[in-house]
Amino acid sequence: MSENKPYDMQEALDKALKDDFLRMATRRATDKLRHQKLDAANQLGDWEEWREAGEKIRNQVILNLDYYLKQLIENVEKNGGHVHLAKTPQDAVNAVQEIFQKHNAKTLIKSKSMISEEIHLNPVLEKDGVEVIETDLGEYIVQIAHEPPSHIIVPAMHKNRDQIAKLFEPIAGHSLTSDTPTLTKFARGKMRKKFLNGEIGISGCNFAVADTGTIAMVTNEGNGRMVSTLPKVQITLMGMERIVPSFKELGVMLNLLARSATGQRLSAYTTLYTPPRREGDVDGPEEWHLVILDHNRSEILGDPDFRASLRCIRCGSCFNVCPVYRQIGGHAYGSVYAGPIGIVITPLLEQDYEKWGHLPYFSSICGACAEACPVRIPLHDLIVKHRDRKVLTGQTSAIEHQAFRAYRYYFTHPKVLRHFVHWGARMQFVFMRRGRIVMGPPPLANWLKSRYLTPLPRQTFDDLWPMLERRLKKIELQRGEQK
Amino acid sequence: MRISIFITCLGNMLYPDLGVTMAKIFSQLGHTVDYPDNQACCGQISFNSGYTEDTRAIARNLIDAFEDSEVVVAPSGSCIGMIHHNYPSLFENDPVYLKKATDLIHKSYEFSQFLVNVLKQPDLGARYKAKVTYHPSCHATRLMGIRDEPLTLLEHIQGIEVVPLPEAQLCCGFGGTFAIKMPVISEAMVQEKAQHVIDSGADILTGLDMGCLMNISGYLEKHGHPVPAMHIIQLLGKGM
């Protein structure tokens, strides 16, 4: 699996950029999602008002997280659920492992959970001899392909029907046509048996309602509902910030989530359940565990510069507008969370710039992400903030520091800069062909690899101004005389 | 009105004609034009790279240069966007410069915005026969909210036909130092943008930011599809 090999940025980018299929598929899928989202947002009338409401609700939760967490935990325990507070991904994995050991369980059915990706749960359980079945179709596909998801909402965005048919064939034991009904029917048939035999279910959590202990989960395949009703023992994984105070706020957030994620008014299945099963309930788990993961979210909360990133509801709409993600897809980032939000949260969750310091540069700071975000996270500003922090903590190269010191010097000494530009204008001919700069020293060479550059004109505006000013003055005088 | 030109570093060094045309337009409309020559750069290059301290020095220089100006107009949505969007946070711990920065924000405009919304004189009597497509640069639209102003200016140039640019909202891949620091991603982005420009069928690519235009046309030239790029100010200059 690719996970075992250390990430090499250049290699990952080259691989992604050479993968024409990946790029075409990513473009097509993100375009579709983006257009659907815009339509769904417009249907609401004043989308900006909804965004503001979303931002407010999320801020309310985050700024009072201790209160809401306590309330949630109390209600879950009152309902008969077991709460596991996991400070680290390892703690979360341990909690899950213990539950498996307690029940001596060997089969797991899972619906989509980014937290399980964040804590790298599957490989650990598989090593323990547990059969892990991803029941979200996209997750199932990437699981068979031994790949991480490439988009938080559409995990197999980078695969087409033919590739999926090829992946399914060895499991089916016969050839499959690559039409969607055949493929989904195959996966469905495969899944159905597993659903009935799964000993433990694990699912994610879009929102946990603090004042009731209810879990809200949106899916489009209904698999989440199967996972949350069939197995006797269930585990819900959630990031500790994924709380809403009450059902009142949940309505706003579900609207923002479904519309932003897939352009639906509501996801096909919006499952609200308050486990475990009580007397008189017809289904639901007999034993329910809620694993609440911190994984440095507390650090983010205590960091005013980045706190806004905790508002994220993982809708993926920043992926769908990002011109960088569009070109390279999700895997090239090397992180569990890709796209603009991944750039922002990965170095924070991992508290590691050494390994994840490349991410903040995967952005042209175009601002499309912030514009799309349903809870108004200023994503591009936070990306710049990371670069800022890298500089402050001495994690950028000495050459870069020197380059910016020089930039600072010249651009605070306009007169000196002028001489420098004149010198450049005289010397640039060595790099020119047919009136264009076509080659040059690094870092200019990086630009010139794919583009020409306009040469410096003989005279800058500084040079032209004195004469221009005299001419304008003359015109002004003449005009005054005419009057 | 006394209008100060903020030529921007790129404009000063590479496209001085932008300043000349701007000055002529404002003068023709009966305004006094000046050019405080201590100005240099808005600091966006270092800011976006995370060099905040260096940026502050550059920003202070710019703020000081325009301290006595009545209004400040620049041929760039990006540089004005830098001032409006980032100066407040840049000087949040410096009350003196925060005040000065706020003053500058209140009196500074991007060219099309100024002409259409402030002077309310979109019709300069320009004539220029060409089929153009307009690239809405990211910072002009997203940081400054400039959407219709440039199109209004184009509408008032006689002979101009504006054809739509497919997927116009996509960044061209310039991003200041991004193009140099992440050249392969930047190239993929500009490649797609260039293809959209070709697909638009336009003879000329126009916009509000020379950085983006230089990026896209530089790519097109190198790859043998020269669609000239002209700033809206350059179109006006040719047509007046």
Interface residues (C-beta under 8 A of the other chain):
Chain A: Q10 L13 D14 L17 R23 D31 V321 P323 V324 R326 Q327 I328 P360 Y361 F362 S363 S364 I365 C366 G367 A368 A370 E371 D381 V384 H386 R387 D388 R389 K390 V391 L392 T396 E400 H401 F404 R405 Y407 R408 Y410 F411 T412 H413 P414 L417 V421 R436 V438 P443 L444 N446 W447 K449 S450 R451 Y452 L453 T454 L456 P457 Q459 T460 F461 D462 D463 L464 W465 L468 E469 L472 I475 E476 R479
Chain B: I7 C9 G11 N12 M13 L14 Y15 P16 L18 G19 V20 A23 K24 S27 G30 T32 V33 D34 Y35 D37 N38 Q39 A40 C41 G43 I45 S46 F47 N48 S49 G50 Y51 T52 D54 A57 I58 N61 S89 C138 H139 R142 L143 E167 Q169 L170 C171 G173 F174 G175 G176 F178 A179 I180 K181 M182 P183 V184 I185 S186 E187 A188 M189 V190 Q191 E192 M214 N215 G218 Y219 E221 K222
